Amino acid sequence: MVITKLSPQQITGALRSTGSTDRDVLFTKKEELLSETKRYKLLGIAPLIIGGLMSITIVGAIVGIPMIIFGVLVKKSYNYNIRVSDETFADYLSSIGAA
């Protein structure tokens, strides 16, 4: 996979490693974990657009279709990381009583 998928255990471990129950400190740590993922947002959108435009012609489809597939995979990984981090963050906050 292009983007490493974050696991709930990774996120929980990183949040616990802060040693804080302050919501802002924990949010900053979560955003720090997602900084790598967020850099790839454009990498998921650009191949979809370029691949779609290239696929208009038959010759361009040879390169365009794999670009579209690559863009979809990157976008799925990006959305997965965002969803898992938000869910884990909310669960962690409720477990420590900071929600």
N, C-alpha and C positions, 0 to 999 in steps of 0.2 A: 504494500500500500504506500502511496505517496506521503500521506500524513499519518504519523503514528497515532493510533487510537488510544485515548486516555481511558483508564479503567477507574471505576468508582474507588477502588482501594488506593490507587495512586493519589487521587484528589483528596480523599479522607486523610491519608498519611501526610500529605503536604499541609493540609489545614491544621492537623494536630501538631505538626512540627513547629508551628508558629508559637505555640504555648500561650495563645491569647484567646479570650472569648469576646474580644471587641469585634463587632460586625465589620467595621471598616478595614481593620487589619486582615481579617479573613477574606474579605472581598478582594483586597489588593493581591493577596496570595493566589486567589483563584484566577484573577486576571493575568497574573504573571505566568501561571501555567498555560493559559490560553494564548499568550502572546505569540508563540510559535505557530499555533493553529491559525490565528487571525491574519498572519502574513500570507497565508495561502488562499485567502478568499478570492482574490483576483485571479489566481491560478486556476480556480474552478470555473470562473465565468468566461474568461478570455477564450479558452479552447472551445467552449460551447458556441460562442458567437462566430469565431473564425472557422471552426469545423462546419457549422451550418452554412456559412457563405461559400465555403469551398465545395460542399456537397451538391451545390446547384449543378455543377457540370459532372459528367461521368468520370473524367480524368481526375478532377479534384476530389471526388468522393473516395478515391483510394487513400488519400491522406485525411480527408475530412471526417470520415466515419470513425477511425481510431481516435481522432482528436475529440470528437463528441463523447466517446466512451470514456476517455481519460478525464474529461471535464466532469462527467456525471460521477465518476468514482471519487474524484477530489471533493466535489460538492457534498456527496454522501458522508464522507469522512469528516468534513468540516461541520456539517449539521449534527452528526453523531457526537462529536466532541463538545459542542456547545450545549446540546441537550443533556448529556451525561453530567457535565460540570454544573449546570444549573440545578439539576435534580439532586446531585450529591451535596451541593452547597446548601440547599434548602433542608435536606435531611440532617446534615451536620449541625446546622443552626438550631433545628428543633431538638436535636439530641442533647445539646449543651444548654438549652434553654435561652438562647440569645435571639430567638425569632421574634 
